[in-house]
Amino acid sequence: MLGLTLEQTRVYQEAKAEGREEGRKEGREEHKTEILKLTVPLLLKTGMSMEQIVQHLNVDIEAVQLAAQQNI
C-alpha cells in the first residue's frame, strides 16, 4: 500500500519497544528474587531480624519471608 513492511510501521515499533521494556522489567524482578534467595538466609544466620533485613535491603516483608521459607 504505502511501500512499508509491517516492521517499519510505528505501531509495530512501539509494540516491540513495549515488549522489550516489559522483558527487561521481568528480568530485573527475577534477578532481585534470586539475590534475595541467597542474601536473606545469610543475613538471618548472622542474627538480623526480618524487619532489619527489610529496612536495610529496602524490600517488602513478603519478599523476605518468601526467601526465608524457600531456603528452609
Wavefront OBJ file of the C-alpha trace (Angstrom):
o trace
v 0.000 0.000 0.000
v 2.459 2.699 1.119
v 5.549 0.633 0.463
v 6.026 -0.174 4.166
v 6.601 -3.544 5.698
v 4.945 -4.447 8.968
v 8.269 -3.999 10.784
v 8.528 -0.422 9.525
v 5.222 0.766 10.937
v 5.041 2.962 14.011
v 2.570 0.622 15.718
v 4.941 -2.320 15.272
v 7.929 -0.326 16.552
v 6.005 0.871 19.623
v 4.750 -2.631 20.412
v 8.272 -4.001 20.031
v 9.668 -1.340 22.374
v 6.946 -2.052 24.950
v 7.669 -5.773 24.774
v 11.381 -5.182 25.190
v 10.836 -2.971 28.249
v 8.440 -5.493 29.768
v 11.041 -8.228 29.294
v 13.699 -6.116 30.957
v 11.395 -5.429 33.896
v 10.674 -9.138 34.311
v 14.387 -9.858 34.172
v 15.120 -7.317 36.886
v 12.429 -8.826 39.111
v 13.790 -12.346 38.587
v 17.300 -11.121 39.388
v 16.071 -9.400 42.545
v 14.323 -12.601 43.646
v 17.470 -14.662 43.098
v 19.565 -12.185 45.077
v 17.081 -12.311 47.954
v 17.120 -16.128 47.932
v 20.868 -16.008 48.504
v 21.113 -12.998 50.797
v 18.212 -13.364 53.229
v 19.251 -16.740 54.689
v 22.796 -15.469 55.246
v 21.570 -12.334 56.982
v 19.199 -14.347 59.160
v 22.120 -16.591 60.183
v 24.049 -13.523 61.318
v 21.203 -12.709 63.691
v 19.450 -9.974 61.744
v 15.690 -9.884 62.138
v 13.385 -9.884 59.142
v 12.444 -6.287 59.933
v 16.108 -5.250 59.856
v 16.598 -7.028 56.539
v 13.545 -5.258 55.108
v 14.932 -1.889 56.185
v 18.487 -2.481 55.008
v 17.563 -4.032 51.649
v 14.556 -1.765 51.091
v 12.253 -4.620 50.092
v 8.803 -5.826 51.113
v 8.442 -8.061 54.150
v 6.640 -10.586 51.930
v 9.716 -10.916 49.711
v 11.930 -11.534 52.740
v 9.518 -14.079 54.190
v 9.302 -15.908 50.874
v 13.082 -16.008 50.505
v 13.419 -17.306 54.057
v 10.812 -20.024 53.510
v 12.353 -21.209 50.252
v 15.640 -21.873 51.985
v 14.242 -23.977 54.843
l 1 2 3 4 5 6 7 8 9 10 11 12 13 14 15 16 17 18 19 20 21 22 23 24 25 26 27 28 29 30 31 32 33 34 35 36 37 38 39 40 41 42 43 44 45 46 47 48 49 50 51 52 53 54 55 56 57 58 59 60 61 62 63 64 65 66 67 68 69 70 71 72
